[in-house]
């Protein structure tokens, strides 16, 4: 299937655009996962502090 595609003189442009898109999508996924873990950890810390404060009062 892929062997039948003829891009001609636009081959480098098209393939580099595909590569750039894949890199950007991968970067967005990694960024989202890292930020999600950080936010979850911060939320756990806040919830732990609130739980201690409620028990102390």
C-alpha positions as CSV (number, residue, x, y, z in Angstrom):
1,X,0.0,0.0,0.0
2,X,2.6,2.6,1.1
3,X,4.9,1.5,-1.8
4,X,2.2,2.6,-4.3
5,X,2.2,6.2,-3.1
6,X,4.1,8.6,-5.5
7,X,4.8,12.0,-4.0
8,X,7.3,13.1,-6.6
9,X,9.1,16.4,-5.9
10,X,6.9,17.0,-2.7
11,X,8.1,13.8,-1.0
12,X,10.5,15.5,1.4
13,X,8.0,18.2,2.3
14,X,5.1,15.9,2.9
15,X,7.2,13.3,4.9
16,X,8.8,16.0,7.0
17,X,5.4,17.5,7.7
18,X,4.1,14.1,8.8
19,X,7.2,13.7,11.0
20,X,6.8,17.1,12.6
21,X,3.1,16.4,13.3
22,X,4.0,13.1,15.0
23,X,6.7,14.7,17.1
24,X,4.3,17.5,18.2
25,X,1.6,15.0,19.1
26,X,4.0,12.9,21.0
27,X,5.3,16.0,22.9
28,X,1.7,17.0,23.7
29,X,0.9,13.5,25.1
30,X,4.1,13.5,27.2
31,X,3.4,17.0,28.5
32,X,-0.2,16.1,29.4
33,X,0.9,13.0,31.3
34,X,3.7,14.8,33.2
35,X,1.4,17.7,34.1
36,X,-1.4,15.3,35.1
37,X,0.9,13.5,37.5
38,X,2.2,16.8,39.0
39,X,-1.4,18.1,39.5
40,X,-2.5,14.8,41.1
41,X,0.4,14.9,43.5
42,X,-0.3,18.5,44.5
43,X,-4.0,17.7,44.9
44,X,-3.1,14.7,47.2
45,X,-0.9,17.1,49.3
46,X,-3.7,19.6,49.6
47,X,-6.3,16.9,50.6
48,X,-3.8,15.5,53.1
49,X,-3.4,19.0,54.7
50,X,-7.1,19.6,54.8
51,X,-7.7,16.2,56.4
52,X,-5.2,17.0,59.2
53,X,-6.7,20.5,59.7
54,X,-10.2,19.0,60.1
55,X,-9.0,16.5,62.7
56,X,-7.1,19.1,64.7
57,X,-10.1,21.4,65.1
